[in-house]
Amino acid sequence: MIRFSRSVNAMQSSAVRELMKVASDPDVISFAGGMPNPDLFPVGELDEIYASLSLKDKQNGFQYGPTPGYPPLLESLREYLRAKGLPVDRNDLIVTAGSLQAINLTAKVFVDAGDSIVTETPCFVGAISVFKFYQAELRGVPINEGGVLIPELDKALNGVHPTPKILYLTPYFHNPAGIVYGPERQRQVLNLLHHRGDVVLIEDDAYGELYFEERDRPVPMKAMADDSVPVCYTGSFSKIFGPGMRLGWLLAPRDVVRKCELAKQGVDACSSTFTQVLADAFLRRGMLSGYLKRLREAYARRAKRMLDSLEAHMPKSVKWTVPRGGFYIWVQLPSVMDASELLEKSVRRGTVFVVGKAFDPQGKKNDCLRLSFSHTPEDKIDEGIRKIAEAVREKRQ
Amino acid sequence: MIRFSRSVNAMQSSAVRELMKVASDPDVISFAGGMPNPDLFPVGELDEIYASLSLKDKQNGFQYGPTPGYPPLLESLREYLRAKGLPVDRNDLIVTAGSLQAINLTAKVFVDAGDSIVTETPCFVGAISVFKFYQAELRGVPINEGGVLIPELDKALNGVHPTPKILYLTPYFHNPAGIVYGPERQRQVLNLLHHRGDVVLIEDDAYGELYFEERDRPVPMKAMADDSVPVCYTGSFSKIFGPGMRLGWLLAPRDVVRKCELAKQGVDACSSTFTQVLADAFLRRGMLSGYLKRLREAYARRAKRMLDSLEAHMPKSVKWTVPRGGFYIWVQLPSVMDASELLEKSVRRGTVFVVGKAFDPQGKKNDCLRLSFSHTPEDKIDEGIRKIAEAVREKRQ
């Protein structure tokens, strides 16, 4: 008889992935996936990059690369991060397979089975998967429009034994909540971590470049913190180039990165050199800033369209966040309503979204849902929201 | 104070990776890396593929793909594996980041800390890293020119408690030993596993396509076994397309693949879709067979060159395997000699290789070394071997 490991019991299929089967039906209007819009991918830039590659570049792309990353990409990435004010020279950088792998490697080097991790509620579903992979105990702390609630965070970090190993936050254009931390809240978080070092902050900045207005451009906590706070800053090419490249990064204290590098040797040896060659050319040829301008305009327009539709169709009892960047709107249903029941009614009408409990570290809280405005054909947004609103009304009768 | 996980203590820097710093010096003749020769990469084919990609193909390449793999690649890969006689329809297939990740996911779903795994001695160094990542206990079984020694394997599987969870073998053009299992040895291995199911066989076939003569084309055990033996068959595009693509696969019983898919959701969500689009086109356009023909001829020629040089320069007390495929020759030194000391003397002469203990699951046995003939400039092979021979002679005085 096959004897699986104990840890497989902790792994569950992500609700988001399961839903993708329904969402991929072309007749269904899907607000479910956190995918970029394919029409926005920089295909023209890619053609230009490919045409410019030398024989040597292509041979490098076919070959193994060093575990921490393709050296030219590490160089251009350092330049990019330095320009964001990040302390590149007092930390080390490693290229990962998306920011998900950066979170995974960090968890690997800190977490033993049974250790606890503090997250926001709601929390990025991929991070929940990672932490369960390592059999961590998750403690969720509620958030409001301005970020994690400080008294509750204080309690989660200081009121329980043993002290959590990791605090995981997605402060900028939060997935799924769509919110962004202001500078005051950032400072309060850092104050709780100041001069202790026993709690590592994973600052997940996958969406930070996708602000709609210049005034909402985030300054990462990694750029604000002094070295007494171990901040593991993760980022991704998934939202600023393409997720199919599977490239992200971790900027963290040297001894953390060194251990992540050792772990990565037993995970995949290195990330794809081929896509690293492409990403390096994309940065080096200065293509990112023009591309980001296009993305910000497109996603801002889509967000506005969805907000207008919510305003027009939803009953007054339904509330939602107003995003200033990113891909998501978080919808709060009346507390008697269950998002899974609403999803069933919505699917019958041909529209899907992700239910709230997928993002709850405890897998329970379900009076809320995530709408993604990134991927749906723009002219279908209003129709889809109208159908969900009809489903809400049916429910309430 | 930063509190790392207990598992980081089990992670060590691979001796191979460390050596790469020396090996990358252009004045050093390196037989160290297990890298394909860059001049052999199918750059012409890649240009042809890129030129043929549609806008839709490129958009797909930029986007997330399903966790088990890009559907067109899964289809062309199934076709390829079916043609090798593998039971594709009674098993499931998942695309991984190299075969290293296939081994990693399999270990994840079977191994709890302290479980034991049986390997060959010597053993692929990447697999040793993976198994240590999950804090497994390793038991090595010696091999000879025809494969693992059956009485010793029997003892390792049946003579100890608790029974090992996994038997990991690299039967075809072994890394580092360069040997290949014959059909009789394959059957003896399968007999030991027949009708028990408590031991999973990982059959690592990263090099199977690189036979030098048609008569040495391997038939995998996965194709020979009945369903009573759970065989997890792993393979890789690293040696037949390029390691920089980071693509491999696992063909295994459905419930194993299903669990590996769940694990992969928390590892990297999916492998690079971009490189999967390229690999699919490579298979689908029938480019593989012509490319393999070129590779087999080139590596056979390089192997012969190294064998001739060994014959010409080495003292009689040094023995080596005669590879019939793959990248490696395994050298047995006189038992009084230590490969690390020999490496020091060789480095001073400008030549490097990997010492035997890197491939010993216990990290000790060091009267042997691995020479790779895949990557060194062909006209440097003789000079490099001559220098090592000189170092051997110096040692013996």
HADDOCK unambig.tbl for C-alpha pairs under 7 A between the chains (distance, minus, plus):
assign (segid A and resid 1 and name CA) (segid B and resid 196 and name CA) 6.87 0.50 0.50
assign (segid A and resid 1 and name CA) (segid B and resid 197 and name CA) 4.92 0.50 0.50
assign (segid A and resid 1 and name CA) (segid B and resid 198 and name CA) 4.91 0.50 0.50
assign (segid A and resid 2 and name CA) (segid B and resid 197 and name CA) 5.67 0.50 0.50
assign (segid A and resid 2 and name CA) (segid B and resid 198 and name CA) 5.03 0.50 0.50
assign (segid A and resid 3 and name CA) (segid B and resid 110 and name CA) 6.60 0.50 0.50
assign (segid A and resid 3 and name CA) (segid B and resid 198 and name CA) 6.35 0.50 0.50
assign (segid A and resid 4 and name CA) (segid B and resid 109 and name CA) 5.73 0.50 0.50
assign (segid A and resid 4 and name CA) (segid B and resid 110 and name CA) 4.40 0.50 0.50
assign (segid A and resid 5 and name CA) (segid B and resid 109 and name CA) 5.35 0.50 0.50
assign (segid A and resid 5 and name CA) (segid B and resid 110 and name CA) 4.34 0.50 0.50
assign (segid A and resid 5 and name CA) (segid B and resid 111 and name CA) 5.05 0.50 0.50
assign (segid A and resid 5 and name CA) (segid B and resid 112 and name CA) 5.37 0.50 0.50
assign (segid A and resid 6 and name CA) (segid B and resid 112 and name CA) 6.56 0.50 0.50
assign (segid A and resid 8 and name CA) (segid B and resid 109 and name CA) 5.78 0.50 0.50
assign (segid A and resid 11 and name CA) (segid B and resid 262 and name CA) 6.40 0.50 0.50
assign (segid A and resid 11 and name CA) (segid B and resid 263 and name CA) 6.88 0.50 0.50
assign (segid A and resid 12 and name CA) (segid B and resid 262 and name CA) 6.64 0.50 0.50
assign (segid A and resid 13 and name CA) (segid B and resid 262 and name CA) 5.91 0.50 0.50
assign (segid A and resid 38 and name CA) (segid B and resid 59 and name CA) 5.76 0.50 0.50
assign (segid A and resid 41 and name CA) (segid B and resid 59 and name CA) 6.64 0.50 0.50
assign (segid A and resid 41 and name CA) (segid B and resid 62 and name CA) 6.89 0.50 0.50
assign (segid A and resid 43 and name CA) (segid B and resid 58 and name CA) 6.87 0.50 0.50
assign (segid A and resid 58 and name CA) (segid B and resid 43 and name CA) 6.87 0.50 0.50
assign (segid A and resid 59 and name CA) (segid B and resid 38 and name CA) 5.76 0.50 0.50
assign (segid A and resid 59 and name CA) (segid B and resid 41 and name CA) 6.64 0.50 0.50
assign (segid A and resid 61 and name CA) (segid B and resid 244 and name CA) 5.48 0.50 0.50
assign (segid A and resid 62 and name CA) (segid B and resid 41 and name CA) 6.88 0.50 0.50
assign (segid A and resid 62 and name CA) (segid B and resid 242 and name CA) 4.69 0.50 0.50
assign (segid A and resid 62 and name CA) (segid B and resid 243 and name CA) 5.95 0.50 0.50
assign (segid A and resid 62 and name CA) (segid B and resid 244 and name CA) 4.29 0.50 0.50
assign (segid A and resid 62 and name CA) (segid B and resid 245 and name CA) 6.27 0.50 0.50
assign (segid A and resid 63 and name CA) (segid B and resid 242 and name CA) 5.99 0.50 0.50
assign (segid A and resid 63 and name CA) (segid B and resid 243 and name CA) 5.30 0.50 0.50
assign (segid A and resid 63 and name CA) (segid B and resid 244 and name CA) 4.53 0.50 0.50
assign (segid A and resid 64 and name CA) (segid B and resid 243 and name CA) 5.35 0.50 0.50
assign (segid A and resid 64 and name CA) (segid B and resid 244 and name CA) 5.00 0.50 0.50
assign (segid A and resid 97 and name CA) (segid B and resid 268 and name CA) 5.96 0.50 0.50
assign (segid A and resid 98 and name CA) (segid B and resid 268 and name CA) 6.59 0.50 0.50
assign (segid A and resid 100 and name CA) (segid B and resid 267 and name CA) 6.74 0.50 0.50
assign (segid A and resid 100 and name CA) (segid B and resid 268 and name CA) 5.79 0.50 0.50
assign (segid A and resid 101 and name CA) (segid B and resid 267 and name CA) 5.71 0.50 0.50
assign (segid A and resid 101 and name CA) (segid B and resid 268 and name CA) 5.45 0.50 0.50
assign (segid A and resid 104 and name CA) (segid B and resid 267 and name CA) 6.30 0.50 0.50
assign (segid A and resid 109 and name CA) (segid B and resid 4 and name CA) 5.75 0.50 0.50
assign (segid A and resid 109 and name CA) (segid B and resid 5 and name CA) 5.36 0.50 0.50
assign (segid A and resid 109 and name CA) (segid B and resid 8 and name CA) 5.78 0.50 0.50
assign (segid A and resid 110 and name CA) (segid B and resid 3 and name CA) 6.61 0.50 0.50
assign (segid A and resid 110 and name CA) (segid B and resid 4 and name CA) 4.41 0.50 0.50
assign (segid A and resid 110 and name CA) (segid B and resid 5 and name CA) 4.33 0.50 0.50
assign (segid A and resid 111 and name CA) (segid B and resid 5 and name CA) 5.06 0.50 0.50
assign (segid A and resid 112 and name CA) (segid B and resid 5 and name CA) 5.38 0.50 0.50
assign (segid A and resid 112 and name CA) (segid B and resid 6 and name CA) 6.56 0.50 0.50
assign (segid A and resid 126 and name CA) (segid B and resid 266 and name CA) 6.34 0.50 0.50
assign (segid A and resid 129 and name CA) (segid B and resid 266 and name CA) 4.98 0.50 0.50
assign (segid A and resid 130 and name CA) (segid B and resid 266 and name CA) 4.52 0.50 0.50
assign (segid A and resid 130 and name CA) (segid B and resid 267 and name CA) 6.84 0.50 0.50
assign (segid A and resid 133 and name CA) (segid B and resid 266 and name CA) 6.56 0.50 0.50
assign (segid A and resid 196 and name CA) (segid B and resid 1 and name CA) 6.87 0.50 0.50
assign (segid A and resid 197 and name CA) (segid B and resid 1 and name CA) 4.98 0.50 0.50
assign (segid A and resid 197 and name CA) (segid B and resid 2 and name CA) 5.68 0.50 0.50
assign (segid A and resid 198 and name CA) (segid B and resid 1 and name CA) 4.93 0.50 0.50
assign (segid A and resid 198 and name CA) (segid B and resid 2 and name CA) 5.03 0.50 0.50
assign (segid A and resid 198 and name CA) (segid B and resid 3 and name CA) 6.35 0.50 0.50
assign (segid A and resid 242 and name CA) (segid B and resid 62 and name CA) 4.68 0.50 0.50
assign (segid A and resid 242 and name CA) (segid B and resid 63 and name CA) 5.97 0.50 0.50
assign (segid A and resid 243 and name CA) (segid B and resid 62 and name CA) 5.97 0.50 0.50
assign (segid A and resid 243 and name CA) (segid B and resid 63 and name CA) 5.30 0.50 0.50
assign (segid A and resid 243 and name CA) (segid B and resid 64 and name CA) 5.35 0.50 0.50
assign (segid A and resid 244 and name CA) (segid B and resid 61 and name CA) 5.47 0.50 0.50
assign (segid A and resid 244 and name CA) (segid B and resid 62 and name CA) 4.29 0.50 0.50
assign (segid A and resid 244 and name CA) (segid B and resid 63 and name CA) 4.53 0.50 0.50
assign (segid A and resid 244 and name CA) (segid B and resid 64 and name CA) 5.00 0.50 0.50
assign (segid A and resid 244 and name CA) (segid B and resid 272 and name CA) 5.03 0.50 0.50
assign (segid A and resid 244 and name CA) (segid B and resid 273 and name CA) 4.54 0.50 0.50
assign (segid A and resid 244 and name CA) (segid B and resid 274 and name CA) 5.48 0.50 0.50
assign (segid A and resid 245 and name CA) (segid B and resid 62 and name CA) 6.26 0.50 0.50
assign (segid A and resid 245 and name CA) (segid B and resid 272 and name CA) 5.28 0.50 0.50
assign (segid A and resid 245 and name CA) (segid B and resid 273 and name CA) 6.72 0.50 0.50
assign (segid A and resid 245 and name CA) (segid B and resid 274 and name CA) 5.98 0.50 0.50
assign (segid A and resid 246 and name CA) (segid B and resid 271 and name CA) 6.84 0.50 0.50
assign (segid A and resid 246 and name CA) (segid B and resid 272 and name CA) 5.26 0.50 0.50
assign (segid A and resid 262 and name CA) (segid B and resid 11 and name CA) 6.39 0.50 0.50
assign (segid A and resid 262 and name CA) (segid B and resid 12 and name CA) 6.62 0.50 0.50
assign (segid A and resid 262 and name CA) (segid B and resid 13 and name CA) 5.89 0.50 0.50
assign (segid A and resid 263 and name CA) (segid B and resid 11 and name CA) 6.87 0.50 0.50
assign (segid A and resid 266 and name CA) (segid B and resid 126 and name CA) 6.31 0.50 0.50
assign (segid A and resid 266 and name CA) (segid B and resid 129 and name CA) 4.97 0.50 0.50
assign (segid A and resid 266 and name CA) (segid B and resid 130 and name CA) 4.53 0.50 0.50
assign (segid A and resid 266 and name CA) (segid B and resid 133 and name CA) 6.56 0.50 0.50
assign (segid A and resid 267 and name CA) (segid B and resid 100 and name CA) 6.73 0.50 0.50
assign (segid A and resid 267 and name CA) (segid B and resid 101 and name CA) 5.69 0.50 0.50
assign (segid A and resid 267 and name CA) (segid B and resid 104 and name CA) 6.31 0.50 0.50
assign (segid A and resid 267 and name CA) (segid B and resid 130 and name CA) 6.85 0.50 0.50
assign (segid A and resid 268 and name CA) (segid B and resid 97 and name CA) 5.96 0.50 0.50
assign (segid A and resid 268 and name CA) (segid B and resid 98 and name CA) 6.59 0.50 0.50
assign (segid A and resid 268 and name CA) (segid B and resid 100 and name CA) 5.80 0.50 0.50
assign (segid A and resid 268 and name CA) (segid B and resid 101 and name CA) 5.46 0.50 0.50
assign (segid A and resid 271 and name CA) (segid B and resid 246 and name CA) 6.84 0.50 0.50
assign (segid A and resid 272 and name CA) (segid B and resid 244 and name CA) 5.03 0.50 0.50
assign (segid A and resid 272 and name CA) (segid B and resid 245 and name CA) 5.28 0.50 0.50
assign (segid A and resid 272 and name CA) (segid B and resid 246 and name CA) 5.25 0.50 0.50
assign (segid A and resid 273 and name CA) (segid B and resid 244 and name CA) 4.54 0.50 0.50
assign (segid A and resid 273 and name CA) (segid B and resid 245 and name CA) 6.73 0.50 0.50
assign (segid A and resid 274 and name CA) (segid B and resid 244 and name CA) 5.46 0.50 0.50
assign (segid A and resid 274 and name CA) (segid B and resid 245 and name CA) 5.97 0.50 0.50
